[in-house]
C-alpha cells in the first residue's frame, strides 16, 4: 500500500479512532514481557519449565500485539507516505484542521538519481531544510526497479523484478515455467501459470550451534500484453528451515508455484523469475500464451500439456475450478521444453476441447519434427458435456523416435471453424 501510494504521489493521513487513551497501548505487552521475565527467572532457579509455556511463544505473541497496535500500523502508513498520525485526542475538528493546513504547504521535489543501477534495492530519501525549527514530512524512499506499473511492489519482490529487466536474463540454475490457456465457458480467460524449481538448486545457511538450516526462495510472475503493459503480477516467498539432520531430505524436494488468473483476450508474455535470496542468484523463463475471444463460436482447444505425473485425489479434496483434473486425477504439467528418454517408452499429454454442449467435434493429432509431419492420426472425442468441454488424457509411444526436438499438435474442427495448439518436447537417447 505504501509503495502504491508513493508511486501515485499520494500522502496518507491516519487517525486513531479510539481517541484519547488513559493507558498506553503497549501496556499489555509490557505486562506480558514482565511476566515472561519472572517465569524465566523461576525456570533458571528451579530448572523447571516455565508455567506459561515456551518463552519463544510468549515473545511471538508480544510481537503480534505490537503489530496490532494502531500506532505501529497507522504510524508506518502515514510516516512512509509523508503524512502523520493523529493520536491521543478526542478533538477531531482540530485534527482535520492540522491535515488541511499540512496539505496547503506541500512541495513537489523531483530529482534524477545518479545511481542508474536498477537492482531492486530500497534506497532511502532524506529531505532536509536549513531553516531552524521546522520538521519535514516526506516519503522515506523507493525501490530501484526500472519497470513501473500500477501494481504495488512488495519488499521481497523488488530484487527479482529488477532482475527481470536485465539483459541478458539471468539463468543461474534450472527452473521450469510457463503459462497455459483453458478457455472455459464460464471463465474464457483462464490462464493457469506454473513455476517449478528443485530445492537442491537453492543455497542453505547452516547454523551448527543451533543445529538448523535455512533457505529462502522468491517466485515472481509478471504477465505483459503486446504493448508491454503489466496485466498481472503475483509472487510468493518461500522460507525453508528445519534441523540440520533433515537438510538432505529437504534438498530432494520441489517448489511448485501455481496460479490461475483470468485475462482479457489477447497475446501475452509470461515472465517468471525464481530468486535464491541467500546466494543472491536468480533464473528467469519467458513464454507466450494467447487468450481467445469468448465470442468465438467454433470448437476450441486448450493448451496441450505434457504430463509429468498424476496424483489421485479424494472427492472431498478436489478443486472444481482447477482445469487440470481428469476424473479423480490431478495432473502435474511439465512446462517449458520437457525432456524424455527413449527408455520412458511413452509420452503422456492432456488437453481439453470446447464446444456446444451435446455436440461432437473432429480432432486430429500430429507429431512434427523440424516443421515436418512425422505421423498423424484422428482422435475420437465424446460429445461435449453440459459445460461444453471434453478433457482428454492420452499417450503416444516415443521409444522408436530418433533423438531431437518434436512438436505435438492437436487440432479440433467443426462446421464453424477450427483451432489448434502445440506443445514442444525433446527426446534423448537411453
C-alpha positions as CSV (number, residue, x, y, z in Angstrom):
1,X,0.0,0.0,0.0
2,X,2.8,2.4,0.8
3,X,4.6,1.6,-2.5
4,X,1.4,2.2,-4.5
5,X,0.7,5.5,-2.7
6,X,4.2,6.8,-3.2
7,X,4.1,5.9,-6.9
8,X,0.9,7.8,-7.3
9,X,2.2,10.8,-5.2
10,X,-0.5,10.2,-2.6
11,X,0.0,11.2,1.0
12,X,-1.9,9.3,3.7
13,X,-3.0,10.8,7.0
14,X,-4.2,8.3,9.6
15,X,-6.4,8.8,12.7
16,X,-6.5,6.6,15.8
17,X,-10.3,6.5,16.2
18,X,-10.0,5.4,19.8
19,X,-9.2,8.9,20.7
20,X,-7.6,9.9,24.0
21,X,-6.3,6.9,25.9
22,X,-6.0,6.7,29.6
23,X,-3.3,4.0,29.3
24,X,-0.5,3.3,26.9
25,X,-1.5,0.8,24.1
26,X,1.7,-1.1,24.8
27,X,0.8,-1.6,28.5
28,X,-0.4,-5.2,27.8
29,X,2.8,-6.0,26.1
30,X,4.8,-4.6,28.9
31,X,2.9,-6.6,31.5
32,X,3.3,-9.9,29.5
33,X,7.0,-9.3,29.0
34,X,7.5,-8.6,32.7
35,X,5.6,-11.9,33.5
36,X,7.7,-13.8,30.9
37,X,10.9,-12.4,32.6
38,X,9.7,-13.6,36.0
39,X,8.9,-17.1,34.6
40,X,12.4,-17.3,33.1
41,X,14.0,-16.4,36.4
42,X,11.9,-19.1,38.1
43,X,13.0,-21.6,35.4
44,X,16.6,-20.8,35.9
45,X,16.5,-21.1,39.6
46,X,14.4,-24.3,39.8
47,X,15.4,-26.0,36.5
48,X,11.7,-26.4,35.6
49,X,9.8,-25.4,32.5
50,X,8.0,-22.0,32.7
51,X,4.4,-22.2,33.7
52,X,3.1,-20.2,30.8
53,X,4.8,-22.3,28.0
54,X,7.8,-21.6,25.9
55,X,9.5,-18.2,26.0
56,X,9.6,-18.1,22.2
57,X,5.8,-18.4,22.1
58,X,5.4,-15.5,24.5
59,X,7.7,-13.3,22.5
60,X,5.9,-14.2,19.3
61,X,2.6,-13.1,21.0
62,X,4.2,-9.9,22.1
63,X,5.3,-9.2,18.5
64,X,1.8,-9.8,17.3
65,X,0.4,-7.4,19.9
66,X,2.9,-4.7,18.9
67,X,1.9,-5.1,15.2
68,X,-1.8,-4.8,16.1
69,X,-1.0,-1.5,17.9
70,X,-2.6,1.3,15.9
71,X,0.4,3.5,16.4
72,X,2.6,0.9,14.7
73,X,0.5,0.2,11.6
74,X,-1.2,3.6,11.2
75,X,2.0,5.4,12.1
76,X,4.1,3.5,9.5
77,X,1.4,4.1,6.8
78,X,1.4,7.8,7.4
79,X,5.1,8.3,8.0
80,X,6.2,6.4,4.9
81,X,4.0,8.4,2.6
82,X,4.8,11.8,4.0
83,X,1.7,12.2,6.3
84,X,1.3,11.9,10.0
85,X,-0.8,10.0,12.6
86,X,-3.4,11.9,14.6
87,X,-3.4,10.2,18.0
88,X,-4.3,10.7,21.7
89,X,-7.1,13.3,21.0
90,X,-10.8,13.4,21.0
91,X,-10.9,16.7,19.1
92,X,-11.2,15.5,15.5
93,X,-12.0,19.0,14.4
94,X,-8.6,20.1,15.4
95,X,-7.1,17.0,13.8
96,X,-8.7,17.7,10.4
97,X,-7.6,21.3,10.7
98,X,-4.0,20.1,11.0
99,X,-4.4,17.9,8.0
100,X,-5.9,20.7,5.9
101,X,-3.0,23.0,6.9
102,X,-0.5,20.4,6.0
103,X,-1.9,19.9,2.6
104,X,-1.7,23.6,1.9
105,X,2.1,23.5,2.3
106,X,3.1,20.6,0.1
107,X,6.1,20.9,-2.2
108,X,7.0,18.6,-5.0
109,X,10.7,17.9,-5.4
110,X,12.0,16.0,-8.4
111,X,15.5,14.6,-8.9
112,X,17.3,12.1,-11.1
113,X,19.4,9.6,-9.0
114,X,23.0,9.4,-10.1
115,X,22.9,5.6,-9.4
116,X,21.4,4.2,-12.5
117,X,21.8,0.5,-11.4
118,X,18.3,-0.8,-11.1
119,X,19.0,-3.6,-8.6
120,X,15.7,-3.6,-6.8
121,X,17.2,-2.5,-3.5
122,X,15.3,0.0,-1.3
123,X,17.0,3.4,-1.5
124,X,16.3,5.9,1.3
125,X,15.5,9.6,0.7
126,X,16.3,12.2,3.3
127,X,14.8,15.6,2.8
128,X,16.3,18.5,4.9
129,X,15.7,22.2,5.2
130,X,18.1,24.9,6.5
131,X,15.5,27.0,8.3
132,X,15.6,26.1,12.1
133,X,12.6,24.9,14.0
134,X,10.9,23.1,11.0
135,X,10.0,19.5,10.7
136,X,9.9,17.8,7.3
137,X,7.4,15.0,6.4
138,X,8.5,13.2,3.2
139,X,8.4,9.7,1.8
140,X,11.2,7.5,3.0
141,X,12.5,6.2,-0.3
142,X,11.8,4.0,-3.3
143,X,12.6,0.6,-4.8
144,X,15.1,0.8,-7.6
145,X,13.0,-1.0,-10.2
146,X,13.1,0.1,-13.9
147,X,9.7,-1.1,-14.9
148,X,6.9,0.8,-13.2
149,X,3.3,-0.5,-13.1
150,X,0.1,0.4,-11.2
151,X,0.5,-2.7,-9.1
152,X,2.3,-2.5,-5.8
153,X,5.8,-3.9,-5.3
154,X,6.2,-6.0,-2.1
155,X,9.6,-5.7,-0.3
156,X,10.7,-9.2,-1.3
157,X,9.6,-8.7,-4.9
158,X,11.9,-5.7,-5.7
159,X,15.2,-7.6,-6.4
160,X,13.6,-10.3,-8.6
161,X,11.6,-7.8,-10.5
162,X,14.7,-5.8,-11.2
163,X,16.4,-9.0,-12.4
164,X,13.6,-9.5,-14.9
165,X,14.6,-6.2,-16.6
166,X,18.2,-7.3,-17.0
167,X,19.7,-8.1,-20.4
168,X,20.5,-10.9,-20.8
169,X,18.1,-12.6,-18.4
170,X,19.8,-14.5,-15.5
171,X,20.0,-18.3,-15.7
172,X,21.9,-19.4,-12.6
173,X,20.0,-22.7,-12.0
174,X,17.4,-24.8,-13.8
175,X,13.7,-23.9,-13.4
176,X,10.6,-24.8,-15.4
177,X,7.9,-22.2,-16.1
178,X,5.0,-21.5,-18.5
179,X,1.5,-20.3,-19.0
180,X,-1.4,-22.3,-20.4
181,X,-4.8,-21.3,-21.8
182,X,-8.0,-23.1,-20.8
183,X,-11.0,-21.1,-22.3
184,X,-13.7,-22.5,-20.1
185,X,-17.3,-21.3,-20.9
186,X,-17.6,-19.5,-17.5
187,X,-14.0,-18.3,-17.5
188,X,-12.9,-17.8,-21.1
189,X,-9.7,-16.0,-19.9
190,X,-8.5,-18.8,-17.6
191,X,-4.7,-18.9,-17.8
192,X,-3.0,-21.3,-15.4
193,X,0.6,-20.5,-14.7
194,X,3.1,-22.9,-13.2
195,X,6.7,-22.4,-11.9
196,X,8.8,-25.3,-10.6
197,X,12.3,-25.4,-9.1
198,X,14.1,-28.2,-7.3
199,X,15.1,-27.3,-3.8
200,X,18.6,-28.6,-4.3
201,X,19.2,-25.6,-6.5
202,X,18.9,-23.3,-3.5
203,X,21.6,-22.1,-1.1
204,X,21.3,-23.2,2.5
205,X,22.7,-21.4,5.6
206,X,23.8,-23.9,8.2
207,X,23.9,-22.9,11.9
208,X,26.0,-25.6,13.6
209,X,25.4,-24.1,17.0
210,X,21.6,-24.2,16.8
211,X,21.6,-27.3,14.6
212,X,19.4,-25.7,12.0
213,X,19.4,-24.8,8.3
214,X,17.6,-22.0,6.4
215,X,17.0,-21.1,2.8
216,X,14.8,-18.5,1.1
217,X,13.3,-18.5,-2.4
218,X,11.1,-15.9,-4.1
219,X,8.9,-16.7,-7.1
220,X,7.7,-13.7,-9.1
221,X,5.5,-13.9,-12.2
222,X,4.7,-10.9,-14.4
223,X,2.4,-11.0,-17.4
224,X,2.6,-8.4,-20.1
225,X,0.4,-7.6,-23.1
226,X,1.7,-6.8,-26.6
227,X,2.2,-3.2,-25.6
228,X,4.4,-4.1,-22.7
229,X,1.8,-3.2,-20.1
230,X,1.7,-5.3,-16.9
231,X,-1.7,-7.1,-17.0
232,X,-1.0,-9.4,-14.0
233,X,1.6,-9.8,-11.3
234,X,1.9,-12.3,-8.5
235,X,4.5,-13.7,-6.2
236,X,5.3,-15.9,-3.2
237,X,8.1,-16.0,-0.7
238,X,9.2,-19.5,0.5
239,X,11.1,-19.7,3.8
240,X,12.6,-23.2,4.2
241,X,14.0,-24.1,7.6
242,X,14.5,-27.2,9.9
243,X,17.0,-29.3,11.7
244,X,20.4,-29.9,10.2
245,X,19.8,-33.7,10.2
246,X,16.8,-33.1,7.9
247,X,18.8,-31.0,5.3
248,X,19.5,-33.7,2.8
249,X,15.8,-34.7,2.8
250,X,14.8,-31.0,2.3
251,X,17.2,-30.8,-0.7
252,X,15.3,-33.5,-2.5
253,X,12.0,-31.6,-2.6
254,X,10.4,-29.3,-5.2
255,X,8.8,-25.9,-5.0
256,X,5.6,-25.7,-7.1
257,X,4.1,-22.3,-7.7
258,X,0.7,-22.3,-9.3
259,X,-1.8,-19.5,-10.1
260,X,-4.8,-19.4,-12.4
261,X,-5.6,-15.8,-13.3
262,X,-8.3,-14.8,-15.8
263,X,-7.0,-12.5,-18.5
264,X,-8.7,-10.5,-21.3
265,X,-8.5,-11.8,-24.9
266,X,-5.1,-11.1,-26.5
267,X,-1.5,-12.3,-26.6
268,X,0.7,-12.2,-23.5
269,X,4.3,-12.9,-22.5
270,X,4.6,-14.7,-19.2
271,X,7.8,-13.7,-17.3
272,X,8.8,-16.0,-14.4
273,X,11.6,-15.4,-12.0
274,X,13.0,-17.6,-9.2
275,X,15.3,-15.7,-6.8
276,X,17.7,-17.5,-4.4
277,X,17.9,-14.9,-1.6
278,X,20.7,-16.5,0.3
279,X,23.1,-16.5,-2.6
280,X,21.5,-13.6,-4.5
281,X,21.2,-15.7,-7.6
282,X,18.2,-15.9,-10.0
283,X,16.8,-17.6,-13.1
284,X,14.2,-16.5,-15.5
285,X,12.0,-18.0,-18.1
286,X,9.7,-16.3,-20.7
287,X,6.9,-18.0,-22.5
288,X,3.9,-16.8,-24.5
289,X,0.2,-17.5,-24.2
290,X,-2.8,-16.4,-26.2
291,X,-6.3,-15.9,-24.7
292,X,-9.0,-16.4,-27.4
293,X,-12.1,-14.2,-27.7
294,X,-15.1,-15.5,-25.8
295,X,-17.2,-14.5,-28.9
296,X,-15.7,-17.4,-30.9
297,X,-18.5,-19.9,-31.7
298,X,-16.3,-22.6,-33.3
299,X,-14.7,-25.5,-31.5
300,X,-11.7,-24.6,-29.4
301,X,-8.9,-26.5,-27.8
302,X,-6.9,-25.7,-24.6
303,X,-3.1,-25.7,-24.4
304,X,-1.5,-29.1,-25.0
305,X,0.0,-30.1,-21.7
306,X,2.9,-32.6,-21.4
307,X,2.1,-34.5,-18.2
308,X,4.9,-35.1,-15.7
309,X,2.9,-37.1,-13.2
310,X,-0.6,-37.6,-11.9
311,X,-2.0,-37.8,-8.4
312,X,-5.2,-39.4,-7.3
313,X,-7.3,-37.0,-5.1
314,X,-10.2,-37.9,-2.9
315,X,-13.5,-36.4,-3.9
316,X,-13.7,-34.1,-0.9
317,X,-10.3,-32.6,-1.6
318,X,-10.7,-31.8,-5.3
319,X,-10.8,-28.2,-6.6
320,X,-13.6,-27.9,-9.1
321,X,-12.1,-24.7,-10.5
322,X,-8.8,-26.4,-11.4
323,X,-8.8,-27.3,-15.1
324,X,-6.0,-29.9,-14.7
325,X,-8.3,-32.5,-13.2
326,X,-9.4,-35.6,-15.2
327,X,-11.8,-37.5,-13.1
328,X,-10.1,-38.1,-9.8
329,X,-6.6,-37.5,-11.2
330,X,-4.8,-34.2,-10.7
331,X,-2.3,-33.7,-13.5
332,X,1.1,-32.0,-12.9
333,X,2.3,-30.3,-16.2
334,X,5.9,-30.4,-17.4
335,X,6.2,-26.8,-18.6
336,X,9.0,-25.4,-20.7
337,X,10.6,-27.9,-23.1
338,X,10.2,-31.3,-21.3
339,X,12.9,-33.9,-21.9
340,X,12.0,-37.6,-22.2
341,X,14.3,-40.6,-22.9
342,X,13.5,-43.5,-25.2
343,X,13.5,-45.7,-22.1
344,X,10.4,-43.9,-20.9
345,X,8.5,-45.6,-23.7
346,X,5.6,-43.2,-23.8
347,X,4.7,-39.6,-23.6
348,X,1.6,-38.6,-21.7
349,X,-0.3,-35.4,-22.7
350,X,-3.5,-33.7,-21.9
351,X,-5.9,-31.2,-23.5
352,X,-9.5,-30.1,-23.3
353,X,-11.7,-29.5,-26.3
354,X,-14.5,-26.9,-26.0
355,X,-17.8,-26.6,-28.0
356,X,-21.6,-26.5,-27.7
357,X,-23.0,-28.9,-25.1
358,X,-24.3,-32.2,-26.6
359,X,-22.4,-31.8,-29.9
360,X,-19.3,-33.5,-31.2
361,X,-16.2,-32.3,-33.0
362,X,-13.5,-33.8,-35.1
363,X,-10.0,-33.9,-33.7
364,X,-6.6,-34.7,-35.1
365,X,-3.1,-35.3,-33.6
366,X,0.1,-34.6,-35.4
367,X,3.7,-35.2,-34.4
368,X,6.1,-32.8,-36.1
369,X,9.9,-32.6,-36.3
370,X,11.6,-29.6,-37.8
371,X,8.3,-28.4,-39.2
372,X,7.5,-31.7,-41.0
373,X,4.7,-34.1,-40.0
374,X,6.2,-37.3,-38.8
375,X,2.9,-39.0,-38.1
376,X,-0.8,-38.1,-37.8
377,X,-3.9,-39.8,-36.6
378,X,-7.5,-38.9,-35.8
379,X,-8.7,-38.7,-32.2
380,X,-12.2,-39.8,-31.3
381,X,-13.8,-37.4,-28.8
382,X,-17.0,-37.9,-26.8
383,X,-19.8,-35.4,-27.0
384,X,-19.3,-32.1,-25.1
385,X,-20.7,-32.3,-21.6
386,X,-23.2,-29.8,-20.1
387,X,-20.4,-27.3,-19.6
388,X,-19.2,-27.6,-23.2
389,X,-15.9,-29.4,-22.5
390,X,-14.3,-32.8,-23.2
391,X,-11.0,-33.4,-21.3
392,X,-8.6,-35.9,-22.9
393,X,-5.6,-37.7,-21.3
394,X,-3.7,-39.7,-23.9
395,X,-0.3,-41.3,-24.6
396,X,1.9,-41.8,-27.6
397,X,4.9,-44.1,-28.0
398,X,8.3,-42.4,-28.2
399,X,10.7,-45.4,-27.9
400,X,11.2,-45.6,-31.7
401,X,11.8,-41.9,-32.2
402,X,15.3,-40.6,-33.1
403,X,16.7,-38.1,-30.6
404,X,15.7,-34.5,-31.2
405,X,13.0,-31.8,-30.6
406,X,9.4,-32.5,-31.5
407,X,6.1,-30.7,-31.6
408,X,2.8,-32.3,-30.6
409,X,-0.1,-30.5,-32.3
410,X,-3.8,-31.0,-31.6
411,X,-6.4,-29.7,-33.9
412,X,-10.2,-29.6,-33.5
413,X,-12.7,-28.6,-36.1
414,X,-16.5,-28.2,-36.6
415,X,-18.8,-26.5,-39.1
416,X,-18.0,-23.1,-37.7
417,X,-14.2,-23.2,-37.8
418,X,-11.1,-24.8,-36.3
419,X,-8.5,-24.3,-33.6
420,X,-5.1,-25.9,-32.8
421,X,-2.4,-25.8,-30.1
422,X,1.1,-27.1,-30.0
423,X,3.5,-28.4,-27.3
424,X,7.3,-28.9,-27.7
425,X,9.3,-31.6,-26.1
426,X,12.7,-33.2,-26.5
427,X,13.6,-36.9,-26.9
428,X,17.1,-38.1,-25.8
429,X,18.9,-41.5,-26.0
430,X,18.7,-44.3,-23.5
